[in-house]
């Protein structure tokens, strides 16, 4: 779930050469703005599903639209002073969390010996990667004329095959997918259980030698796929999963140390003297 902070106090200008995600008559939301917002909140565009990406874009549109009207809004000194206190309070809260994490990991041991043990114990089950595919997707709503939609995608396929049209450009110009500007149609890596059967089976037929799929239909939408990559099923090596295991061990240790530190501070709090007016 996206954490909506609502603390934007200025409008970010979009450079002329920046990729845009949303454009209206009076406002442009740049890819840089979206990426920076996601990074600040601990997310990235790859890890978010379409629903959350759309929620974020809508939130940014509302925020930036309101910020653009700042000159027409009358904010008195008391409101701005309160806002400064709220921002300062928020910053102190976030800073205290960073300090707690730093203290929790201050005396962390070397986790690698334990990481190697866990890898050996888990590799037969946890580190087997299934066949993974990656395609670019052009999605069109069928509307009232399925035949016409299919024909249109077939024409696009023909142009791409001849080299007279770039598939990515076709996605940006033609796709009805809501997140096309963020992903340019990229499905990113997926395995069989992550896609509906018709989508997976169609993607499975693609290769560098046969990069374009047949047009297929699923739940009121027609699809044309372009091959990006294929990764065969494999067992991950220790080097490939080392960072993940170390992060797991480090996080477990950090949580235990955080708990101990907070319990220590709470014990100290029980001994403090509180002014009568605040009891």
C-alpha positions in Angstrom: 0.0 0.0 0.0 1.3 3.4 -0.9 1.9 5.8 2.0 0.4 9.1 1.0 2.3 11.8 2.9 0.8 14.9 1.4 3.8 17.0 2.2 4.6 18.4 -1.2 5.0 22.1 -0.9 6.4 23.1 -4.3 5.9 22.2 -7.9 8.6 20.2 -9.6 9.3 21.6 -13.1 9.6 19.1 -15.9 12.7 19.5 -18.2 11.8 19.7 -21.8 13.8 16.5 -22.6 12.4 14.5 -19.7 10.2 11.5 -20.3 6.6 12.2 -19.3 4.1 9.9 -17.7 1.1 12.1 -17.7 0.4 15.2 -19.8 -2.6 17.5 -19.7 -3.4 21.0 -20.9 -1.9 22.6 -17.8 0.3 20.0 -16.2 3.0 17.4 -17.0 4.0 14.6 -14.6 7.5 13.5 -15.5 9.0 10.0 -15.2 11.7 11.5 -12.9 9.0 12.9 -10.6 7.3 9.5 -10.4 10.6 7.6 -9.8 11.8 10.1 -7.2 8.4 9.8 -5.3 8.6 6.0 -5.4 12.2 6.0 -4.2 11.3 8.3 -1.3 8.5 5.9 -0.2 10.6 2.8 -0.6 9.1 1.5 -3.8 10.0 1.2 -7.5 7.9 1.1 -10.6 8.7 -2.6 -11.2 7.5 -3.7 -7.8 4.1 -1.9 -8.1 1.2 -3.5 -9.8 -0.9 -1.5 -12.3 -3.6 -0.6 -9.7 -1.0 1.0 -7.3 0.8 2.7 -10.2 -2.5 4.3 -11.3 -3.2 5.4 -7.7 0.2 7.0 -7.4 -0.2 8.9 -10.7 -3.6 10.1 -9.7 -2.2 11.3 -6.3 0.6 13.2 -8.0 -1.8 14.7 -10.5 -4.0 16.0 -7.6 -1.1 17.2 -5.6 0.7 19.0 -8.4 -2.6 20.5 -9.7 -3.2 22.0 -6.2 0.4 23.2 -5.9 0.0 25.0 -9.2 -2.8 27.0 -7.6 -0.7 28.0 -4.6 -0.5 31.6 -5.7 -4.3 31.9 -5.7 -4.6 30.4 -2.2 -4.3 32.7 0.9 -2.3 30.9 3.6 -1.7 33.0 6.7 1.4 33.0 8.9 -0.2 30.8 11.5 -1.0 28.1 9.0 2.5 28.2 7.6 4.1 28.1 11.0 2.0 25.1 11.9 3.1 23.4 8.7 6.7 24.0 9.6 6.2 22.4 13.0 4.5 19.4 11.4 7.3 19.0 8.9 9.9 19.3 11.7 8.0 16.7 13.8 7.8 14.3 10.9 11.5 14.7 10.2 12.4 14.0 13.8 10.3 10.9 13.8 11.9 9.6 10.7 15.4 10.5 11.9 14.8 8.7 15.2 13.9 5.5 13.2 17.1 5.8 11.2 19.1 6.2 14.4 17.4 3.2 16.0 18.2 1.1 12.9 21.9 2.2 13.0 22.2 1.4 16.7 20.6 -2.0 16.2 23.1 -2.9 13.6 26.1 -1.3 15.3 27.5 -4.6 16.6 26.1 -6.9 14.0 28.2 -10.1 13.5 29.4 -11.6 10.2 26.3 -13.3 8.8 28.0 -15.1 5.9 28.8 -18.4 7.6 25.1 -18.7 8.5 24.0 -17.6 5.1 26.0 -20.4 3.5 24.4 -22.9 5.8 20.9 -21.7 4.9 21.7 -21.8 1.2 22.7 -25.5 1.4 19.6 -26.3 3.5 17.3 -24.5 1.1 18.7 -24.9 -2.4 16.8 -28.0 -3.4 13.4 -26.2 -2.8 13.7 -22.5 -2.5 16.3 -21.6 -5.1 14.9 -23.4 -8.1 13.8 -20.8 -10.7 11.1 -21.8 -13.2 11.2 -20.9 -16.8 10.8 -17.1 -17.1 9.7 -15.1 -20.0 9.7 -11.4 -20.8 7.7 -9.7 -23.6 6.4 -6.3 -24.7 2.7 -6.1 -24.8 0.4 -4.1 -27.0 -3.1 -4.2 -25.5 -6.3 -3.1 -27.2 -9.9 -3.1 -26.0 -12.1 -5.0 -28.3 -14.9 -2.5 -28.2 -17.9 -3.3 -30.4 -16.0 -4.7 -33.4 -13.7 -7.5 -32.5 -12.8 -8.2 -36.1 -11.7 -4.7 -36.7 -9.6 -4.6 -33.6 -7.9 -7.9 -34.6 -7.3 -6.6 -38.1 -5.7 -3.4 -36.7 -3.3 -5.4 -34.5 -2.5 -7.6 -37.5 -1.6 -4.5 -39.5 0.7 -3.3 -36.8 2.3 -6.7 -36.6 3.0 -6.6 -40.3 4.5 -3.1 -40.1 6.8 -4.1 -37.2 7.8 -7.3 -39.0 8.8 -5.2 -42.1 10.8 -2.8 -40.0 8.6 0.2 -40.9 7.3 0.6 -37.3 9.0 0.2 -33.9 7.0 -2.0 -31.5 7.7 0.3 -28.5 6.5 3.3 -30.5 3.3 1.3 -31.4 2.7 0.6 -27.7 3.0 4.2 -26.8 0.7 5.3 -29.6 -1.8 2.5 -29.7 -2.0 0.5 -26.4 -5.0 0.9 -24.1 -3.0 -0.3 -21.1 -3.2 2.3 -18.4 0.5 1.9 -17.4 2.0 2.0 -20.9 4.0 5.2 -20.2 5.7 3.8 -17.1 6.5 0.4 -18.6 6.4 1.0 -22.4 4.6 -2.4 -22.6 7.3 -4.3 -20.8 5.9 -7.3 -18.9 9.1 -7.7 -17.0 10.1 -11.3 -16.1 7.3 -13.6 -15.3 6.7 -17.4 -14.9 3.7 -19.5 -15.6 1.8 -19.0 -12.4 1.9 -15.2 -12.8 0.0 -14.9 -16.0 -3.3 -16.3 -17.4 -2.8 -19.5 -19.4 -3.5 -18.0 -22.9 -1.0 -15.2 -22.3 1.7 -17.5 -21.0 1.3 -20.0 -23.8 1.5 -17.3 -26.4 4.6 -15.8 -24.9 6.1 -19.3 -24.7 6.1 -19.6 -28.5 8.2 -16.5 -29.0 11.9 -16.3 -29.6 14.5 -14.1 -31.2 13.8 -15.9 -34.5 10.0 -15.5 -34.0 9.6 -12.3 -32.1 6.0 -11.5 -32.8 3.0 -13.4 -31.6 -0.3 -14.1 -33.1 -3.1 -11.8 -32.0 -5.1 -13.3 -29.2 -8.1 -12.3 -27.1 -8.7 -12.5 -23.3 -11.5 -11.0 -21.3 -12.5 -8.3 -23.8 -9.1 -7.3 -24.9 -6.9 -8.2 -27.8 -3.1 -8.6 -27.4 0.0 -8.6 -29.6 3.3 -9.6 -27.9 6.9 -9.0 -28.9 9.7 -11.2 -27.5 12.2 -9.6 -25.2 13.9 -12.5 -23.4 13.7 -16.0 -22.1 15.5 -17.5 -19.1 15.4 -21.3 -18.8 14.6 -23.1 -15.5 17.7 -23.2 -13.3 19.0 -23.5 -9.8 20.4 -20.2 -8.4 23.9 -20.2 -7.1 25.0 -19.0 -3.7 26.4 -15.9 -5.3 23.1 -15.1 -6.9 21.1 -15.3 -3.6 23.8 -14.3 -1.2 22.6 -10.7 -0.8 19.0 -11.8 -0.3 20.0 -14.3 2.5 22.3 -11.8 4.1 19.5 -9.2 4.1 17.2 -11.6 5.7 19.6 -12.5 8.5 20.5 -8.8 8.9 16.8 -7.8 9.1 16.0 -10.5 11.7 19.0 -9.4 13.8 18.0 -5.8 13.4 14.4 -6.4 14.6 15.6 -8.3 17.6 18.1 -5.6 18.5 15.5 -2.9 17.9 13.1 -4.6 20.3 15.8 -4.9 23.0 16.7 -1.2 22.6 13.1 -0.1 22.8 12.5 -2.2 25.8 15.5 -0.7 27.5 14.2 2.8 26.7 10.8 2.0 27.9 12.3 0.7 31.2 14.1 4.0 31.5 10.9 5.8 30.8 9.2 4.1 33.7 11.7 5.8 36.0 11.3 9.4 34.7 9.5 12.2 36.6 6.6 13.7 34.7 5.3 17.1 35.5 1.9 16.9 37.3 0.1 18.9 34.5 1.0 16.2 32.0 0.2 13.1 34.1 
